Amino acid sequence: MAVQLDPQLLEILACPCPEHAPLKAGTASDPRADYLTCTSCGRSFPVREGIPVLLLDEAVEPTDG
């Protein structure tokens, strides 16, 4: 299932990493995944029941390769 967020909300959300980069829906390997991925650091944050969990402890680190 793809992330369904209001486009205006997605526009103002940012990664909690120091760069505070914008987020995009999905992951690099699955654009329909229920995650938001940082355009700078590559961390993916889960979206649970329509709510983005923007905590670094909950993030999935990018994989090399």
PyMOL Python script that loads the backbone (N, CA, C, O; Angstrom):
from pymol import cmd

cmd.read_pdbstr("""\
ATOM      1  N   MET A   1       0.852  -1.187   0.000  1.00  0.00           N
ATOM      2  CA  MET A   1       0.000   0.000   0.000  1.00  0.00           C
ATOM      3  C   MET A   1       0.891   1.241   0.000  1.00  0.00           C
ATOM      4  O   MET A   1       1.870   1.299   0.744  1.00  0.00           O
ATOM      5  N   ALA A   2       0.573   2.195  -0.795  1.00  0.00           N
ATOM      6  CA  ALA A   2       1.332   3.436  -0.871  1.00  0.00           C
ATOM      7  C   ALA A   2       0.906   4.399   0.236  1.00  0.00           C
ATOM      8  O   ALA A   2      -0.232   4.369   0.705  1.00  0.00           O
ATOM      9  N   VAL A   3       1.827   5.236   0.634  1.00  0.00           N
ATOM     10  CA  VAL A   3       1.549   6.251   1.655  1.00  0.00           C
ATOM     11  C   VAL A   3       0.529   7.235   1.095  1.00  0.00           C
ATOM     12  O   VAL A   3       0.690   7.742  -0.015  1.00  0.00           O
ATOM     13  N   GLN A   4      -0.515   7.500   1.863  1.00  0.00           N
ATOM     14  CA  GLN A   4      -1.554   8.442   1.471  1.00  0.00           C
ATOM     15  C   GLN A   4      -1.542   9.615   2.454  1.00  0.00           C
ATOM     16  O   GLN A   4      -2.224   9.583   3.478  1.00  0.00           O
ATOM     17  N   LEU A   5      -0.767  10.643   2.137  1.00  0.00           N
ATOM     18  CA  LEU A   5      -0.714  11.838   2.974  1.00  0.00           C
ATOM     19  C   LEU A   5      -1.128  13.041   2.143  1.00  0.00           C
ATOM     20  O   LEU A   5      -0.929  13.076   0.928  1.00  0.00           O
ATOM     21  N   ASP A   6      -1.699  14.012   2.810  1.00  0.00           N
ATOM     22  CA  ASP A   6      -2.044  15.258   2.152  1.00  0.00           C
ATOM     23  C   ASP A   6      -0.765  15.848   1.550  1.00  0.00           C
ATOM     24  O   ASP A   6       0.244  15.951   2.249  1.00  0.00           O
ATOM     25  N   PRO A   7      -0.782  16.233   0.282  1.00  0.00           N
ATOM     26  CA  PRO A   7       0.417  16.790  -0.349  1.00  0.00           C
ATOM     27  C   PRO A   7       0.993  17.997   0.393  1.00  0.00           C
ATOM     28  O   PRO A   7       2.209  18.184   0.412  1.00  0.00           O
ATOM     29  N   GLN A   8       0.138  18.815   1.000  1.00  0.00           N
ATOM     30  CA  GLN A   8       0.627  19.971   1.758  1.00  0.00           C
ATOM     31  C   GLN A   8       1.374  19.525   3.008  1.00  0.00           C
ATOM     32  O   GLN A   8       2.366  20.144   3.392  1.00  0.00           O
ATOM     33  N   LEU A   9       0.904  18.456   3.646  1.00  0.00           N
ATOM     34  CA  LEU A   9       1.596  17.931   4.818  1.00  0.00           C
ATOM     35  C   LEU A   9       2.947  17.366   4.406  1.00  0.00           C
ATOM     36  O   LEU A   9       3.954  17.641   5.058  1.00  0.00           O
ATOM     37  N   LEU A  10       2.983  16.587   3.344  1.00  0.00           N
ATOM     38  CA  LEU A  10       4.235  16.007   2.876  1.00  0.00           C
ATOM     39  C   LEU A  10       5.241  17.102   2.511  1.00  0.00           C
ATOM     40  O   LEU A  10       6.449  16.924   2.669  1.00  0.00           O
ATOM     41  N   GLU A  11       4.739  18.216   2.030  1.00  0.00           N
ATOM     42  CA  GLU A  11       5.597  19.333   1.648  1.00  0.00           C
ATOM     43  C   GLU A  11       6.305  19.968   2.849  1.00  0.00           C
ATOM     44  O   GLU A  11       7.425  20.460   2.708  1.00  0.00           O
ATOM     45  N   ILE A  12       5.673  19.965   4.025  1.00  0.00           N
ATOM     46  CA  ILE A  12       6.284  20.616   5.192  1.00  0.00           C
ATOM     47  C   ILE A  12       7.027  19.644   6.112  1.00  0.00           C
ATOM     48  O   ILE A  12       7.806  20.073   6.963  1.00  0.00           O
ATOM     49  N   LEU A  13       6.791  18.335   5.947  1.00  0.00           N
ATOM     50  CA  LEU A  13       7.509  17.362   6.768  1.00  0.00           C
ATOM     51  C   LEU A  13       8.974  17.325   6.354  1.00  0.00           C
ATOM     52  O   LEU A  13       9.303  17.489   5.179  1.00  0.00           O
ATOM     53  N   ALA A  14       9.847  17.109   7.332  1.00  0.00           N
ATOM     54  CA  ALA A  14      11.278  17.026   7.054  1.00  0.00           C
ATOM     55  C   ALA A  14      11.901  15.956   7.933  1.00  0.00           C
ATOM     56  O   ALA A  14      11.389  15.635   9.006  1.00  0.00           O
ATOM     57  N   CYS A  15      12.992  15.422   7.471  1.00  0.00           N
ATOM     58  CA  CYS A  15      13.738  14.418   8.221  1.00  0.00           C
ATOM     59  C   CYS A  15      14.272  15.037   9.513  1.00  0.00           C
ATOM     60  O   CYS A  15      14.682  16.198   9.507  1.00  0.00           O
ATOM     61  N   PRO A  16      14.276  14.293  10.617  1.00  0.00           N
ATOM     62  CA  PRO A  16      14.820  14.828  11.860  1.00  0.00           C
ATOM     63  C   PRO A  16      16.346  14.820  11.914  1.00  0.00           C
ATOM     64  O   PRO A  16      16.920  15.232  12.922  1.00  0.00           O
ATOM     65  N   CYS A  17      17.018  14.362  10.857  1.00  0.00           N
ATOM     66  CA  CYS A  17      18.484  14.400  10.835  1.00  0.00           C
ATOM     67  C   CYS A  17      18.932  15.862  10.761  1.00  0.00           C
ATOM     68  O   CYS A  17      18.117  16.732  10.455  1.00  0.00           O
ATOM     69  N   PRO A  18      20.190  16.148  11.031  1.00  0.00           N
ATOM     70  CA  PRO A  18      20.648  17.547  11.035  1.00  0.00           C
ATOM     71  C   PRO A  18      20.396  18.315   9.741  1.00  0.00           C
ATOM     72  O   PRO A  18      20.269  19.539   9.779  1.00  0.00           O
ATOM     73  N   GLU A  19      20.320  17.637   8.602  1.00  0.00           N
ATOM     74  CA  GLU A  19      20.089  18.334   7.336  1.00  0.00           C
ATOM     75  C   GLU A  19      18.641  18.790   7.175  1.00  0.00           C
ATOM     76  O   GLU A  19      18.370  19.713   6.407  1.00  0.00           O
ATOM     77  N   HIS A  20      17.706  18.158   7.889  1.00  0.00           N
ATOM     78  CA  HIS A  20      16.275  18.478   7.796  1.00  0.00           C
ATOM     79  C   HIS A  20      15.804  18.497   6.346  1.00  0.00           C
ATOM     80  O   HIS A  20      15.093  19.409   5.924  1.00  0.00           O
ATOM     81  N   ALA A  21      16.204  17.492   5.601  1.00  0.00           N
ATOM     82  CA  ALA A  21      15.872  17.398   4.177  1.00  0.00           C
ATOM     83  C   ALA A  21      14.414  16.979   3.976  1.00  0.00           C
ATOM     84  O   ALA A  21      13.804  16.398   4.873  1.00  0.00           O
ATOM     85  N   PRO A  22      13.866  17.272   2.814  1.00  0.00           N
ATOM     86  CA  PRO A  22      12.496  16.835   2.495  1.00  0.00           C
ATOM     87  C   PRO A  22      12.397  15.312   2.462  1.00  0.00           C
ATOM     88  O   PRO A  22      13.397  14.607   2.327  1.00  0.00           O
ATOM     89  N   LEU A  23      11.175  14.832   2.587  1.00  0.00           N
ATOM     90  CA  LEU A  23      10.895  13.401   2.553  1.00  0.00           C
ATOM     91  C   LEU A  23      10.109  13.066   1.300  1.00  0.00           C
ATOM     92  O   LEU A  23       9.354  13.892   0.788  1.00  0.00           O
ATOM     93  N   LYS A  24      10.294  11.837   0.808  1.00  0.00           N
ATOM     94  CA  LYS A  24       9.504  11.364  -0.321  1.00  0.00           C
ATOM     95  C   LYS A  24       8.827  10.066   0.088  1.00  0.00           C
ATOM     96  O   LYS A  24       9.332   9.341   0.945  1.00  0.00           O
ATOM     97  N   ALA A  25       7.698   9.775  -0.516  1.00  0.00           N
ATOM     98  CA  ALA A  25       6.938   8.567  -0.189  1.00  0.00           C
ATOM     99  C   ALA A  25       7.668   7.328  -0.678  1.00  0.00           C
ATOM    100  O   ALA A  25       8.320   7.346  -1.723  1.00  0.00           O
ATOM    101  N   GLY A  26       7.550   6.244   0.095  1.00  0.00           N
ATOM    102  CA  GLY A  26       8.132   4.969  -0.283  1.00  0.00           C
ATOM    103  C   GLY A  26       9.599   4.859   0.087  1.00  0.00           C
ATOM    104  O   GLY A  26      10.159   5.725   0.760  1.00  0.00           O
ATOM    105  N   THR A  27      10.214   3.763  -0.374  1.00  0.00           N
ATOM    106  CA  THR A  27      11.641   3.537  -0.166  1.00  0.00           C
ATOM    107  C   THR A  27      12.307   3.441  -1.532  1.00  0.00           C
ATOM    108  O   THR A  27      11.629   3.401  -2.559  1.00  0.00           O
ATOM    109  N   ALA A  28      13.631   3.405  -1.541  1.00  0.00           N
ATOM    110  CA  ALA A  28      14.356   3.300  -2.806  1.00  0.00           C
ATOM    111  C   ALA A  28      14.008   2.010  -3.535  1.00  0.00           C
ATOM    112  O   ALA A  28      13.897   2.000  -4.761  1.00  0.00           O
ATOM    113  N   SER A  29      13.836   0.928  -2.794  1.00  0.00           N
ATOM    114  CA  SER A  29      13.553  -0.364  -3.427  1.00  0.00           C
ATOM    115  C   SER A  29      12.059  -0.610  -3.657  1.00  0.00           C
ATOM    116  O   SER A  29      11.692  -1.443  -4.486  1.00  0.00           O
ATOM    117  N   ASP A  30      11.193   0.111  -2.927  1.00  0.00           N
ATOM    118  CA  ASP A  30       9.744  -0.079  -3.062  1.00  0.00           C
ATOM    119  C   ASP A  30       9.022   1.261  -2.920  1.00  0.00           C
ATOM    120  O   ASP A  30       8.728   1.687  -1.803  1.00  0.00           O
ATOM    121  N   PRO A  31       8.735   1.926  -4.031  1.00  0.00           N
ATOM    122  CA  PRO A  31       8.085   3.232  -3.960  1.00  0.00           C
ATOM    123  C   PRO A  31       6.661   3.194  -3.405  1.00  0.00           C
ATOM    124  O   PRO A  31       6.083   4.244  -3.124  1.00  0.00           O
ATOM    125  N   ARG A  32       6.086   1.997  -3.244  1.00  0.00           N
ATOM    126  CA  ARG A  32       4.733   1.882  -2.690  1.00  0.00           C
ATOM    127  C   ARG A  32       4.750   1.473  -1.211  1.00  0.00           C
ATOM    128  O   ARG A  32       3.690   1.250  -0.626  1.00  0.00           O
ATOM    129  N   ALA A  33       5.923   1.373  -0.606  1.00  0.00           N
ATOM    130  CA  ALA A  33       6.040   0.973   0.798  1.00  0.00           C
ATOM    131  C   ALA A  33       5.467   2.054   1.711  1.00  0.00           C
ATOM    132  O   ALA A  33       5.442   3.232   1.355  1.00  0.00           O
ATOM    133  N   ASP A  34       5.011   1.645   2.883  1.00  0.00           N
ATOM    134  CA  ASP A  34       4.467   2.585   3.873  1.00  0.00           C
ATOM    135  C   ASP A  34       5.602   3.219   4.671  1.00  0.00           C
ATOM    136  O   ASP A  34       5.714   3.040   5.884  1.00  0.00           O
ATOM    137  N   TYR A  35       6.429   3.954   3.961  1.00  0.00           N
ATOM    138  CA  TYR A  35       7.572   4.648   4.555  1.00  0.00           C
ATOM    139  C   TYR A  35       7.718   6.004   3.893  1.00  0.00           C
ATOM    140  O   TYR A  35       7.255   6.222   2.774  1.00  0.00           O
ATOM    141  N   LEU A  36       8.371   6.912   4.606  1.00  0.00           N
ATOM    142  CA  LEU A  36       8.823   8.178   4.044  1.00  0.00           C
ATOM    143  C   LEU A  36      10.347   8.129   4.094  1.00  0.00           C
ATOM    144  O   LEU A  36      10.926   7.777   5.122  1.00  0.00           O
ATOM    145  N   THR A  37      10.989   8.478   2.994  1.00  0.00           N
ATOM    146  CA  THR A  37      12.440   8.372   2.904  1.00  0.00           C
ATOM    147  C   THR A  37      13.060   9.752   2.745  1.00  0.00           C
ATOM    148  O   THR A  37      12.593  10.573   1.957  1.00  0.00           O
ATOM    149  N   CYS A  38      14.125   9.991   3.511  1.00  0.00           N
ATOM    150  CA  CYS A  38      14.842  11.258   3.465  1.00  0.00           C
ATOM    151  C   CYS A  38      15.602  11.372   2.152  1.00  0.00           C
ATOM    152  O   CYS A  38      16.270  10.427   1.732  1.00  0.00           O
ATOM    153  N   THR A  39      15.502  12.522   1.508  1.00  0.00           N
ATOM    154  CA  THR A  39      16.189  12.747   0.239  1.00  0.00           C
ATOM    155  C   THR A  39      17.665  13.062   0.440  1.00  0.00           C
ATOM    156  O   THR A  39      18.405  13.165  -0.538  1.00  0.00           O
ATOM    157  N   SER A  40      18.114  13.219   1.691  1.00  0.00           N
ATOM    158  CA  SER A  40      19.517  13.512   1.960  1.00  0.00           C
ATOM    159  C   SER A  40      20.242  12.303   2.562  1.00  0.00           C
ATOM    160  O   SER A  40      21.204  11.804   1.979  1.00  0.00           O
ATOM    161  N   CYS A  41      19.787  11.838   3.713  1.00  0.00           N
ATOM    162  CA  CYS A  41      20.507  10.768   4.410  1.00  0.00           C
ATOM    163  C   CYS A  41      20.045   9.376   3.999  1.00  0.00           C
ATOM    164  O   CYS A  41      20.747   8.397   4.252  1.00  0.00           O
ATOM    165  N   GLY A  42      18.876   9.269   3.369  1.00  0.00           N
ATOM    166  CA  GLY A  42      18.381   7.984   2.902  1.00  0.00           C
ATOM    167  C   GLY A  42      17.652   7.142   3.931  1.00  0.00           C
ATOM    168  O   GLY A  42      17.203   6.040   3.616  1.00  0.00           O
ATOM    169  N   ARG A  43      17.523   7.640   5.168  1.00  0.00           N
ATOM    170  CA  ARG A  43      16.773   6.891   6.177  1.00  0.00           C
ATOM    171  C   ARG A  43      15.300   6.820   5.779  1.00  0.00           C
ATOM    172  O   ARG A  43      14.749   7.760   5.206  1.00  0.00           O
ATOM    173  N   SER A  44      14.675   5.684   6.098  1.00  0.00           N
ATOM    174  CA  SER A  44      13.248   5.505   5.828  1.00  0.00           C
ATOM    175  C   SER A  44      12.495   5.439   7.143  1.00  0.00           C
ATOM    176  O   SER A  44      12.883   4.708   8.055  1.00  0.00           O
ATOM    177  N   PHE A  45      11.415   6.206   7.238  1.00  0.00           N
ATOM    178  CA  PHE A  45      10.611   6.292   8.444  1.00  0.00           C
ATOM    179  C   PHE A  45       9.256   5.638   8.204  1.00  0.00           C
ATOM    180  O   PHE A  45       8.612   5.912   7.191  1.00  0.00           O
ATOM    181  N   PRO A  46       8.813   4.778   9.117  1.00  0.00           N
ATOM    182  CA  PRO A  46       7.540   4.094   8.913  1.00  0.00           C
ATOM    183  C   PRO A  46       6.349   5.042   9.019  1.00  0.00           C
ATOM    184  O   PRO A  46       6.391   6.053   9.720  1.00  0.00           O
ATOM    185  N   VAL A  47       5.296   4.686   8.307  1.00  0.00           N
ATOM    186  CA  VAL A  47       4.008   5.370   8.423  1.00  0.00           C
ATOM    187  C   VAL A  47       3.046   4.319   8.957  1.00  0.00           C
ATOM    188  O   VAL A  47       2.720   3.354   8.266  1.00  0.00           O
ATOM    189  N   ARG A  48       2.597   4.513  10.190  1.00  0.00           N
ATOM    190  CA  ARG A  48       1.721   3.544  10.855  1.00  0.00           C
ATOM    191  C   ARG A  48       0.332   4.134  11.025  1.00  0.00           C
ATOM    192  O   ARG A  48       0.153   5.180  11.648  1.00  0.00           O
ATOM    193  N   GLU A  49      -0.635   3.450  10.465  1.00  0.00           N
ATOM    194  CA  GLU A  49      -2.031   3.882  10.524  1.00  0.00           C
ATOM    195  C   GLU A  49      -2.172   5.330  10.063  1.00  0.00           C
ATOM    196  O   GLU A  49      -2.931   6.110  10.639  1.00  0.00           O
ATOM    197  N   GLY A  50      -1.429   5.672   9.015  1.00  0.00           N
ATOM    198  CA  GLY A  50      -1.510   7.002   8.430  1.00  0.00           C
ATOM    199  C   GLY A  50      -0.714   8.072   9.147  1.00  0.00           C
ATOM    200  O   GLY A  50      -0.790   9.246   8.785  1.00  0.00           O
ATOM    201  N   ILE A  51       0.058   7.683  10.170  1.00  0.00           N
ATOM    202  CA  ILE A  51       0.821   8.659  10.957  1.00  0.00           C
ATOM    203  C   ILE A  51       2.318   8.419  10.747  1.00  0.00           C
ATOM    204  O   ILE A  51       2.817   7.341  11.070  1.00  0.00           O
ATOM    205  N   PRO A  52       3.043   9.415  10.207  1.00  0.00           N
ATOM    206  CA  PRO A  52       4.488   9.262  10.036  1.00  0.00           C
ATOM    207  C   PRO A  52       5.188   9.224  11.399  1.00  0.00           C
ATOM    208  O   PRO A  52       4.931  10.067  12.259  1.00  0.00           O
ATOM    209  N   VAL A  53       6.058   8.256  11.583  1.00  0.00           N
ATOM    210  CA  VAL A  53       6.836   8.121  12.819  1.00  0.00           C
ATOM    211  C   VAL A  53       8.237   8.655  12.512  1.00  0.00           C
ATOM    212  O   VAL A  53       9.109   7.914  12.058  1.00  0.00           O
ATOM    213  N   LEU A  54       8.438   9.940  12.765  1.00  0.00           N
ATOM    214  CA  LEU A  54       9.690  10.610  12.402  1.00  0.00           C
ATOM    215  C   LEU A  54      10.658  10.645  13.578  1.00  0.00           C
ATOM    216  O   LEU A  54      11.068  11.711  14.037  1.00  0.00           O
ATOM    217  N   LEU A  55      11.009   9.463  14.051  1.00  0.00           N
ATOM    218  CA  LEU A  55      11.968   9.315  15.139  1.00  0.00           C
ATOM    219  C   LEU A  55      13.193   8.593  14.591  1.00  0.00           C
ATOM    220  O   LEU A  55      13.064   7.560  13.935  1.00  0.00           O
ATOM    221  N   LEU A  56      14.388   9.136  14.857  1.00  0.00           N
ATOM    222  CA  LEU A  56      15.603   8.497  14.348  1.00  0.00           C
ATOM    223  C   LEU A  56      15.741   7.065  14.852  1.00  0.00           C
ATOM    224  O   LEU A  56      16.284   6.215  14.146  1.00  0.00           O
ATOM    225  N   ASP A  57      15.257   6.781  16.071  1.00  0.00           N
ATOM    226  CA  ASP A  57      15.332   5.412  16.615  1.00  0.00           C
ATOM    227  C   ASP A  57      14.449   4.442  15.840  1.00  0.00           C
ATOM    228  O   ASP A  57      14.703   3.237  15.864  1.00  0.00           O
ATOM    229  N   GLU A  58      13.436   4.926  15.163  1.00  0.00           N
ATOM    230  CA  GLU A  58      12.510   4.087  14.400  1.00  0.00           C
ATOM    231  C   GLU A  58      12.902   3.973  12.931  1.00  0.00           C
ATOM    232  O   GLU A  58      12.321   3.175  12.196  1.00  0.00           O
ATOM    233  N   ALA A  59      13.877   4.760  12.501  1.00  0.00           N
ATOM    234  CA  ALA A  59      14.254   4.798  11.092  1.00  0.00           C
ATOM    235  C   ALA A  59      14.966   3.530  10.656  1.00  0.00           C
ATOM    236  O   ALA A  59      15.660   2.883  11.439  1.00  0.00           O
ATOM    237  N   VAL A  60      14.778   3.193   9.396  1.00  0.00           N
ATOM    238  CA  VAL A  60      15.503   2.096   8.765  1.00  0.00           C
ATOM    239  C   VAL A  60      16.657   2.728   8.011  1.00  0.00           C
ATOM    240  O   VAL A  60      16.456   3.570   7.136  1.00  0.00           O
ATOM    241  N   GLU A  61      17.866   2.316   8.359  1.00  0.00           N
ATOM    242  CA  GLU A  61      19.058   2.880   7.724  1.00  0.00           C
ATOM    243  C   GLU A  61      19.145   2.416   6.273  1.00  0.00           C
ATOM    244  O   GLU A  61      18.722   1.306   5.949  1.00  0.00           O
ATOM    245  N   PRO A  62      19.689   3.259   5.400  1.00  0.00           N
ATOM    246  CA  PRO A  62      19.839   2.840   3.999  1.00  0.00           C
ATOM    247  C   PRO A  62      20.857   1.704   3.897  1.00  0.00           C
ATOM    248  O   PRO A  62      21.800   1.619   4.684  1.00  0.00           O
ATOM    249  N   THR A  63      20.645   0.842   2.914  1.00  0.00           N
ATOM    250  CA  THR A  63      21.592  -0.238   2.688  1.00  0.00           C
ATOM    251  C   THR A  63      22.465   0.105   1.500  1.00  0.00           C
ATOM    252  O   THR A  63      21.982   0.677   0.523  1.00  0.00           O
ATOM    253  N   ASP A  64      23.713  -0.225   1.566  1.00  0.00           N
ATOM    254  CA  ASP A  64      24.633   0.016   0.454  1.00  0.00           C
ATOM    255  C   ASP A  64      24.485  -1.096  -0.559  1.00  0.00           C
ATOM    256  O   ASP A  64      24.331  -2.261  -0.193  1.00  0.00           O
ATOM    257  N   GLY A  65      24.529  -0.748  -1.817  1.00  0.00           N
ATOM    258  CA  GLY A  65      24.497  -1.744  -2.856  1.00  0.00           C
ATOM    259  C   GLY A  65      23.361  -1.561  -3.712  1.00  0.00           C
ATOM    260  O   GLY A  65      23.172  -2.325  -4.658  1.00  0.00           O
TER     261      GLY A  65
END
""", "prot")
cmd.dss("prot")
cmd.show_as("cartoon", "prot")
cmd.util.cbc("prot")
cmd.orient("prot")
